[in-house]
Structure formats: C-alpha cells, structure tokens
Amino acid sequence: MSEPAADGQPGTPASPGPTPTGEATEALPATLWDRMRRDPQYAPEHLAVEAVRRLGPEAAQWAAQARAEQPDATAENLAEQAVRRFVNQARLSGAVSGAAGLPGAVIDVGVLAWTQARMVLHVAAAYGVDPVHPDRAADLLVLQRVHKVAASARLALGVAAGRARAGALFGNGGQAPLGRVMLRLGVRLAQMAGVRAAKRVFAKIVPGAAIILGTWANSSATSNLAERSRTLYRQHGNPRIPAPRRP
C-alpha cells in the first residue's frame, strides 16, 4: 500500500520473531551526518528521507519473512514484535559513540532518532503499509512531532531537498561556527527523538557525565512513539495479511 501520509494522530516478554535480514548497524550513514551538519535546521527532514531510503527495504523484507515463518501471526502480533525489539534497542542506545562533549551528545541522540525511525518503518510494514513509499518520510516527521500535520511535513521535506541540492551546487558559504552548528543539530535531533529535557540530553557535555540519555528517557520516548505509530498504521493497513504462498 502507498496511501497518503496521515495528518497527525496523536508486554509480556515473548519470542522476538524473525531477525531482519541484513540488519542495519546503529551508526548513521556518514553522508547523512554531512548533510545534517551543513543544514542543521532541517536535520529531521534529511534523516527521515534517508531512513525511508535505507531502512524501508529492510522493514519490507522483515515483514515478508515474518509472515512466511509465522503464517498465523496477525499484523498486531508482528507490530508487537517490532516494537519490543526497537524499544529494547533504544533503551541501550545511550552513549554508543563513546565520545565526550557536545559531538558525542549529538551522535548519541542521532542514533536514538535513527532507531526510532527504523521502528516506525517496521511497524508500518507489519500492518501492510509500504515502508519504502516517500509518504513514510512525512509520516515520520508527524509521528515524531517535528510537524503537526502531513502537509507541513511535505513542504519541509521539499525545502530540505532544495537546500541540499543548492548546497551541493554552490557550497556552503557563510557556515556558522562548528560549535553553534552542533548545538543546533543536537537540539533538532533531540526534538525528533522525543527528548524534551535539555539537561538530560546534554548531560554528556558536563565533565564526568557518562551517558547522554537515561534508559528511562530513551525507552519512554520510543514507547510513546510506538503507540502513535500503531494507531496510525492500524487505521491504514491490513489487520490480517496472509502469508505468501510457497512455490
């Protein structure tokens, strides 16, 4: 399915289900970091587009494999497996960079936003919604509360794409000092990841602070995002998708 993005909507341990084939690493692509550093104001838009492009195919492959291996599983079952998997990843995603100071804080919160985007795409695939369709980028921005409605998310995605093309053609003259760029980038990614407490987000900047985000903050923000994602894709997806026929 490739329906339009929605205009915003606001367990017991079990087997984790099939592991996605070719599982992506936690690290964000270096080209994405470069793009976000050049244009920190539109970092969430750049991340959303790249997530759909790189992680959408993985989500589609996982869903197909899961349905083949679990023919009696419903969309709700598969969504629960995906949520459980990525909430656990988010809980452990703090301090992945091992770097100190502001750059380390930005890397850690970027990894959290990337993990959350990956979860949303897997939830979409679980409900039979195409995770590689461009509308998923707008979904991500609405679900992660970067934008309130899909129309403004699509507009921002178009602006970000135009700025990226202009930067590639004409360079980035007048770039702000690196420290200011990283601070703005960190704030924008923290907003995308649902981390509202600035002191917690940038705890890593303080000498001696070991972890940017507590496990509670990571898992809580990701769990809330999971509920919003399930509500959205439950409405637009297929609640009972049969397993593909084997030859």
C-alpha positions as CSV (number, residue, x, y, z in Angstrom):
1,M,0.0,0.0,0.0
2,S,1.2,3.6,-0.7
3,E,-1.6,5.7,0.8
4,P,-1.0,9.3,1.6
5,A,0.6,10.2,5.0
6,A,-1.9,10.9,7.7
7,D,-2.4,14.4,9.1
8,G,-1.2,13.5,12.5
9,Q,-2.6,11.2,15.2
10,P,-1.8,11.6,18.3
11,G,4.0,-6.5,27.5
12,T,4.7,-9.6,28.4
13,P,8.1,-10.9,27.1
14,A,7.7,-13.3,24.2
15,S,9.8,-14.6,21.3
16,P,11.3,-11.7,19.4
17,G,10.3,-13.1,16.0
18,P,12.5,-13.2,12.9
19,T,15.6,-11.0,12.8
20,P,15.6,-8.7,9.8
21,T,17.9,-10.0,7.1
22,G,20.9,-7.7,6.6
23,E,20.2,-5.8,9.8
24,A,21.4,-2.2,9.6
25,T,24.0,-1.1,12.1
26,E,23.2,1.6,14.7
27,A,25.6,4.1,13.1
28,L,24.0,6.7,10.8
29,P,25.5,7.0,7.3
30,A,28.4,9.4,7.1
31,T,26.8,11.1,4.1
32,L,23.7,11.8,6.3
33,W,25.8,13.3,9.0
34,D,27.5,15.6,6.5
35,R,24.1,16.7,5.1
36,M,22.7,17.4,8.6
37,R,25.8,19.4,9.7
38,R,25.5,21.5,6.5
39,D,21.8,22.1,7.2
40,P,21.1,21.5,10.9
41,Q,17.7,23.3,10.9
42,Y,16.4,20.7,8.5
43,A,18.2,17.7,10.1
44,P,14.9,15.8,10.9
45,E,13.8,16.1,7.3
46,H,17.1,14.8,6.0
47,L,17.1,11.9,8.5
48,A,13.5,11.0,7.6
49,V,14.2,10.8,3.9
50,E,17.4,8.8,4.4
51,A,15.7,6.4,6.8
52,V,12.9,5.6,4.3
53,R,15.5,5.0,1.5
54,R,17.9,2.9,3.6
55,L,15.7,1.2,6.2
56,G,12.4,0.9,4.3
57,P,13.6,-2.1,2.2
58,E,14.9,-3.8,5.3
59,A,11.5,-3.4,7.0
60,A,9.6,-4.8,4.0
61,Q,11.9,-7.8,3.8
62,W,11.5,-8.4,7.6
63,A,7.7,-8.3,7.3
64,A,7.7,-10.7,4.3
65,Q,10.0,-13.1,6.2
66,A,7.9,-12.9,9.4
67,R,4.7,-13.7,7.6
68,A,6.3,-16.7,5.8
69,E,7.6,-18.1,9.1
70,Q,4.6,-17.2,11.2
71,P,1.6,-17.8,8.9
72,D,-0.9,-17.5,11.8
73,A,0.5,-14.2,13.0
74,T,-1.7,-11.1,12.7
75,A,-0.5,-7.6,11.9
76,E,-0.9,-6.8,15.7
77,N,1.5,-9.7,16.5
78,L,4.1,-8.6,14.1
79,A,3.9,-4.9,15.2
80,E,4.3,-6.0,18.8
81,Q,7.5,-7.9,17.9
82,A,8.9,-4.9,16.1
83,V,8.1,-2.5,18.9
84,R,9.6,-4.8,21.6
85,R,12.8,-5.2,19.6
86,F,13.4,-1.5,18.9
87,V,12.3,-0.2,22.3
88,N,14.9,-2.5,23.8
89,Q,17.5,-1.1,21.3
90,A,16.5,2.4,22.3
91,R,16.9,1.6,25.9
92,L,20.5,0.6,25.3
93,S,21.4,3.2,22.7
94,G,22.8,5.9,25.0
95,A,26.5,6.6,24.9
96,V,27.0,4.5,21.8
97,S,29.6,6.8,20.4
98,G,32.0,6.7,23.3
99,A,32.8,10.3,22.5
100,A,32.7,13.1,25.1
101,G,31.3,16.6,24.9
102,L,28.8,18.1,22.5
103,P,29.8,15.9,19.5
104,G,29.2,12.8,21.5
105,A,25.9,14.0,22.7
106,V,24.8,14.8,19.2
107,I,25.9,11.4,17.9
108,D,24.0,9.6,20.7
109,V,20.7,11.4,20.2
110,G,21.1,11.0,16.4
111,V,21.4,7.2,16.9
112,L,18.2,7.3,19.0
113,A,16.3,9.2,16.3
114,W,17.5,6.7,13.7
115,T,16.5,3.7,15.8
116,Q,13.0,5.2,16.3
117,A,12.6,5.8,12.6
118,R,13.6,2.2,11.9
119,M,10.9,1.0,14.4
120,V,8.2,3.1,12.8
121,L,9.0,1.7,9.3
122,H,8.9,-1.9,10.7
123,V,5.5,-1.1,12.3
124,A,4.2,0.2,9.0
125,A,5.4,-2.9,7.2
126,A,3.8,-5.1,9.9
127,Y,0.4,-3.5,9.1
128,G,0.9,-3.9,5.3
129,V,1.7,-0.3,4.7
130,D,4.6,0.2,2.2
131,P,7.7,1.2,4.2
132,V,9.6,2.4,1.1
133,H,6.9,4.8,-0.2
134,P,8.0,8.5,0.1
135,D,5.0,9.3,2.2
136,R,6.6,7.4,5.1
137,A,9.1,10.3,5.4
138,A,6.2,12.7,6.1
139,D,4.7,10.1,8.5
140,L,7.9,10.0,10.5
141,L,8.0,13.8,10.9
142,V,4.4,13.9,12.1
143,L,4.7,10.8,14.3
144,Q,7.9,12.2,15.9
145,R,6.1,15.5,16.3
146,V,8.6,17.5,14.3
147,H,5.5,18.8,12.3
148,K,1.9,18.8,13.4
149,V,0.3,17.7,10.0
150,A,1.5,15.9,6.9
151,A,1.0,19.0,4.7
152,S,3.6,21.0,6.6
153,A,5.9,17.9,6.8
154,R,5.8,17.5,3.0
155,L,6.5,21.2,2.5
156,A,9.5,21.0,4.8
157,L,10.8,17.9,3.0
158,G,10.6,19.8,-0.3
159,V,12.5,22.7,1.2
160,A,15.2,20.4,2.7
161,A,15.6,18.7,-0.7
162,G,16.1,22.0,-2.4
163,R,18.6,23.2,0.2
164,A,20.6,20.0,-0.2
165,R,20.7,20.5,-4.0
166,A,21.7,24.1,-3.6
167,G,24.5,23.2,-1.1
168,A,25.8,20.6,-3.5
169,L,25.9,23.0,-6.4
170,F,27.1,26.2,-4.7
171,G,28.8,25.0,-1.5
172,N,28.0,26.3,2.0
173,G,29.5,29.8,2.2
174,G,28.8,31.6,5.5
175,Q,28.6,28.4,7.5
176,A,28.2,29.1,11.3
177,P,30.9,28.1,13.7
178,L,31.1,24.4,14.3
179,G,30.1,24.6,17.9
180,R,26.9,26.5,17.1
181,V,26.1,24.1,14.2
182,M,26.5,21.1,16.5
183,L,24.4,22.6,19.2
184,R,21.6,23.4,16.8
185,L,21.9,19.9,15.3
186,G,21.7,18.3,18.7
187,V,18.6,20.3,19.7
188,R,16.8,19.4,16.4
189,L,17.6,15.7,16.7
190,A,16.6,15.7,20.4
191,Q,13.2,17.2,19.4
192,M,12.8,14.5,16.8
193,A,13.7,11.7,19.2
194,G,11.1,13.0,21.7
195,V,13.6,14.0,24.3
196,R,12.3,17.2,26.0
197,A,14.6,17.5,29.0
198,A,17.6,19.6,27.8
199,K,19.6,18.9,30.9
200,R,19.3,15.2,30.3
201,V,20.0,15.5,26.6
202,F,23.2,17.4,27.1
203,A,24.4,15.7,30.3
204,K,27.3,14.4,28.3
205,I,28.7,17.9,27.9
206,V,29.3,18.1,31.6
207,P,32.7,16.7,32.6
208,G,32.3,13.3,34.2
209,A,28.8,12.6,32.8
210,A,28.9,9.2,31.3
211,I,25.6,8.9,29.4
212,I,23.7,11.4,27.4
213,L,20.3,9.8,28.0
214,G,19.0,7.6,30.8
215,T,17.4,4.3,29.8
216,W,14.1,5.5,31.1
217,A,14.1,8.6,28.8
218,N,15.0,6.5,25.7
219,S,12.5,3.7,26.3
220,S,9.7,6.1,27.4
221,A,10.0,8.3,24.3
222,T,10.3,5.3,22.0
223,S,7.3,3.5,23.6
224,N,5.2,6.6,23.2
225,L,6.2,6.9,19.5
226,A,5.4,3.2,19.1
227,E,1.8,3.7,20.3
228,R,1.3,6.6,17.9
229,S,2.7,4.6,15.0
230,R,0.5,1.6,15.7
231,T,-2.6,3.8,16.0
232,L,-1.8,5.4,12.6
233,Y,-0.9,2.3,10.6
234,R,-3.7,0.2,12.2
235,Q,-6.1,2.6,10.6
236,H,-4.5,2.5,7.1
237,G,-3.1,-1.1,7.0
238,N,-4.4,-4.6,6.6
239,P,-5.1,-6.2,10.0
240,R,-4.8,-9.7,8.7
241,I,-2.3,-10.2,5.9
242,P,-1.9,-13.8,4.7
243,A,1.5,-15.4,4.4
244,P,2.9,-15.5,0.8
245,R,2.3,-18.8,-0.9
246,R,5.4,-21.0,-1.2
247,P,6.2,-22.4,-4.7
